[in-house]
Amino acid sequence: MNTEEKTKQRFNYELSMTEPRDPVLTEPPLVYDTKCYSYADYLTWTDNKMRELINGIVYAFSAPTRKHAIAVRTFFCRTFLYMTKRKRKGKCEIYTAPFDVRLPKNGETDNDKIYDVVLPDICVICDPSKLDGAGCIGAPDLIAEVLSPSTATIDLNKKFKLYEKNGVKEYWVVDPHNDAVIVFILQKDGKYDEGTAYEMRRGATHVPVKTLEGLVIELKELFEG
């Protein structure tokens, strides 16, 4: 059973949710074609559409739902406040989408040699050498993705493998449909652990952030604003 199947089973997550919603929000990610694109190609697209590159394949997505936006806002606000109070802002930075994260292969950092460019909902970078005028080049220390019907398969499968391969130390999968979070921690062998689930329906109240010692995210705030 792969990560996507395990997580869906754990959360009982269904891609075809039953509550009414805007049809635009339930479209599957648009895959343009099978041509391999690079970051150099990506930079030529000026229509302001939200796109990501995974192994050179282009995926597009639409605006998030309100619950999705609440989760992102809460995570960002709590983390930024923690950084400010603990005087850690100079050591780690937090960003929200749209913010380009380029993941080079084999140390190839030229634009035409980069085939993975993602826009995580949340990312925390603690190595300032990875930040430049275009965004982040290299793996963030923490990435959080908020599930939606149109992105769940990518977040739980393609991005899981991509983040694991590139050494993202902490990967959060946030499920606003089930008021739950699963956190994957990178192990010494370069693989994620089985993941730790935090579900409000099972009594969980908060989630610790391993990357930022002492920070916890309250689930009620995360899902109810």
C-alpha positions as CSV (number, residue, x, y, z in Angstrom):
1,M,0.0,0.0,0.0
2,N,1.5,3.3,-1.0
3,T,1.5,6.6,1.0
4,E,-1.5,8.0,-0.8
5,E,-3.6,4.8,-0.1
6,K,-2.4,4.7,3.6
7,T,-3.3,8.3,4.2
8,K,-6.7,8.1,2.5
9,Q,-7.4,5.0,4.6
10,R,-6.3,6.6,7.8
11,F,-8.3,9.8,7.3
12,N,-11.1,8.1,5.4
13,Y,-10.5,10.8,2.8
14,E,-12.7,10.8,-0.3
15,L,-11.8,12.7,-3.4
16,S,-15.5,13.0,-4.3
17,M,-16.7,15.0,-1.3
18,T,-20.5,15.3,-0.9
19,E,-21.0,18.9,0.1
20,P,-21.9,21.4,-2.6
21,R,-19.0,23.5,-3.9
22,D,-17.9,25.5,-6.9
23,P,-17.2,23.1,-9.8
24,V,-14.0,25.0,-10.6
25,L,-12.6,23.9,-7.3
26,T,-13.1,20.2,-8.1
27,E,-11.4,20.1,-11.4
28,P,-8.5,17.6,-11.5
29,P,-5.1,19.3,-11.9
30,L,-4.6,20.2,-15.6
31,V,-1.8,18.3,-17.2
32,Y,-0.8,20.2,-20.3
33,D,1.0,17.5,-22.2
34,T,3.8,15.0,-21.8
35,K,6.5,17.3,-23.1
36,C,9.3,17.9,-20.6
37,Y,9.6,21.5,-19.5
38,S,12.3,23.2,-17.5
39,Y,12.4,26.2,-15.1
40,A,13.6,28.2,-18.1
41,D,10.3,27.4,-19.9
42,Y,8.4,28.2,-16.7
43,L,9.8,31.7,-16.6
44,T,8.5,32.5,-20.1
45,W,4.8,31.9,-19.0
46,T,3.4,35.3,-18.2
47,D,-0.4,34.6,-18.0
48,N,-0.3,34.5,-14.1
49,K,-1.8,31.0,-13.9
50,M,-0.8,28.8,-11.0
51,R,1.5,26.0,-12.3
52,E,4.0,23.6,-10.9
53,L,6.6,21.4,-12.6
54,I,7.1,17.8,-11.4
55,N,9.6,15.8,-13.4
56,G,9.2,18.3,-16.1
57,I,5.4,17.8,-16.4
58,V,3.2,20.9,-16.0
59,Y,0.3,20.8,-13.4
60,A,-2.1,23.7,-13.0
61,F,-4.5,24.3,-10.2
62,S,-7.3,26.8,-9.3
63,A,-8.1,29.0,-6.3
64,P,-8.4,27.2,-2.9
65,T,-11.5,26.8,-0.8
66,R,-12.1,29.0,2.3
67,K,-11.2,26.2,4.7
68,H,-8.0,25.7,2.8
69,A,-7.2,29.4,3.0
70,I,-8.0,29.5,6.8
71,A,-5.5,26.6,7.4
72,V,-2.8,28.3,5.5
73,R,-3.4,31.6,7.2
74,T,-3.4,30.1,10.7
75,F,-0.2,28.1,10.1
76,F,1.6,31.2,8.7
77,C,0.4,33.6,11.5
78,R,1.2,31.2,14.4
79,T,4.6,30.4,12.9
80,F,5.6,34.0,12.1
81,L,4.5,35.1,15.6
82,Y,6.6,32.3,17.1
83,M,9.7,33.3,15.0
84,T,9.3,37.0,16.0
85,K,8.8,36.3,19.7
86,R,11.7,33.8,19.9
87,K,13.9,36.1,17.8
88,R,14.3,33.3,15.3
89,K,13.1,35.3,12.3
90,G,16.7,35.8,11.1
91,K,17.4,32.1,11.2
92,C,14.3,30.7,9.6
93,E,11.8,32.2,7.1
94,I,8.3,31.2,6.3
95,Y,6.5,31.7,3.0
96,T,3.1,30.9,1.5
97,A,2.1,30.2,-2.1
98,P,2.7,31.5,-4.6
99,F,6.4,31.1,-3.8
100,D,8.7,29.2,-6.2
101,V,10.6,26.3,-4.7
102,R,13.1,24.9,-7.2
103,L,14.4,21.4,-6.5
104,P,17.6,20.8,-8.7
105,K,18.8,17.3,-9.6
106,N,22.4,16.3,-9.3
107,G,23.4,19.9,-8.3
108,E,22.4,21.3,-11.7
109,T,21.2,24.8,-10.8
110,D,21.0,26.3,-14.3
111,N,17.4,27.2,-15.2
112,D,17.3,24.9,-18.2
113,K,18.4,22.0,-16.0
114,I,15.7,22.3,-13.3
115,Y,12.6,20.2,-13.9
116,D,10.9,20.4,-10.5
117,V,9.3,23.7,-9.4
118,V,6.6,23.6,-6.7
119,L,4.5,26.2,-4.9
120,P,3.9,24.7,-1.5
121,D,1.0,26.1,0.6
122,I,3.6,26.7,3.4
123,C,7.4,26.3,3.5
124,V,9.9,27.1,6.2
125,I,13.6,27.6,5.1
126,C,16.3,27.8,7.8
127,D,19.3,27.9,5.5
128,P,19.5,31.5,4.1
129,S,21.9,30.3,1.3
130,K,18.9,28.6,-0.3
131,L,17.0,31.9,-0.7
132,D,17.5,34.2,-3.7
133,G,15.5,36.8,-5.6
134,A,13.4,34.1,-7.4
135,G,12.4,32.2,-4.3
136,C,14.1,29.1,-2.8
137,I,16.5,26.7,-4.5
138,G,16.9,23.5,-2.6
139,A,14.8,21.7,-0.1
140,P,13.0,23.7,2.6
141,D,13.2,22.3,6.1
142,L,9.4,22.0,6.4
143,I,6.6,21.9,3.8
144,A,2.9,21.8,4.5
145,E,0.3,21.1,1.8
146,V,-3.4,21.5,2.4
147,L,-5.5,18.8,0.6
148,S,-8.3,19.6,-1.8
149,P,-10.1,17.4,-4.2
150,S,-8.1,18.6,-7.1
151,T,-4.6,18.2,-5.5
152,A,-4.9,15.3,-3.0
153,T,-3.4,12.7,-5.4
154,I,-0.5,14.9,-6.2
155,D,0.1,15.9,-2.6
156,L,0.0,12.4,-1.3
157,N,1.9,10.7,-4.1
158,K,4.0,12.7,-6.5
159,K,4.9,15.5,-4.0
160,F,5.5,13.0,-1.2
161,K,8.1,11.2,-3.3
162,L,9.6,14.4,-4.6
163,Y,10.0,15.9,-1.1
164,E,11.3,12.7,0.3
165,K,13.9,12.4,-2.5
166,N,15.0,16.0,-2.1
167,G,15.4,15.8,1.7
168,V,12.5,17.9,3.0
169,K,12.9,17.1,6.7
170,E,9.3,17.6,7.8
171,Y,6.2,17.2,5.5
172,W,2.7,18.1,6.8
173,V,-0.4,16.9,5.0
174,V,-3.3,19.0,6.2
175,D,-6.8,17.6,5.6
176,P,-9.5,20.3,6.2
177,H,-12.3,17.9,5.2
178,N,-11.6,15.6,8.1
179,D,-10.0,18.2,10.5
180,A,-6.8,16.2,10.6
181,V,-3.1,16.4,10.0
182,I,-0.5,13.8,9.2
183,V,3.2,14.7,9.7
184,F,6.0,12.8,8.0
185,I,9.6,13.1,9.4
186,L,12.6,12.3,7.3
187,Q,14.7,9.5,8.8
188,K,18.5,8.9,8.6
189,D,18.0,6.5,5.7
190,G,16.5,9.3,3.6
191,K,13.0,7.9,3.8
192,Y,9.9,9.3,5.6
193,D,8.5,7.5,8.6
194,E,5.0,6.0,8.6
195,G,3.6,9.4,9.6
196,T,1.9,10.6,12.8
197,A,-1.8,11.4,12.5
198,Y,-3.5,14.1,14.6
199,E,-7.3,14.0,14.3
200,M,-9.8,16.2,16.1
201,R,-12.5,13.5,16.0
202,R,-10.1,11.3,18.0
203,G,-9.3,13.9,20.6
204,A,-6.1,15.5,19.2
205,T,-5.9,19.2,20.1
206,H,-2.5,20.3,18.7
207,V,0.4,19.4,16.5
208,P,4.1,20.0,17.5
209,V,6.4,21.5,14.8
210,K,9.6,19.5,15.0
211,T,11.5,22.0,12.8
212,L,10.8,24.8,15.2
213,E,11.2,23.5,18.8
214,G,8.5,24.7,21.1
215,L,6.0,25.7,18.4
216,V,2.6,23.9,18.4
217,I,-0.3,24.5,16.0
218,E,-3.7,24.3,17.5
219,L,-6.1,22.1,15.4
220,K,-9.2,24.1,16.3
221,E,-7.6,27.3,15.0
222,L,-6.2,25.5,12.0
223,F,-9.5,24.3,10.8
224,E,-12.0,26.8,12.3
225,G,-10.0,30.0,12.1
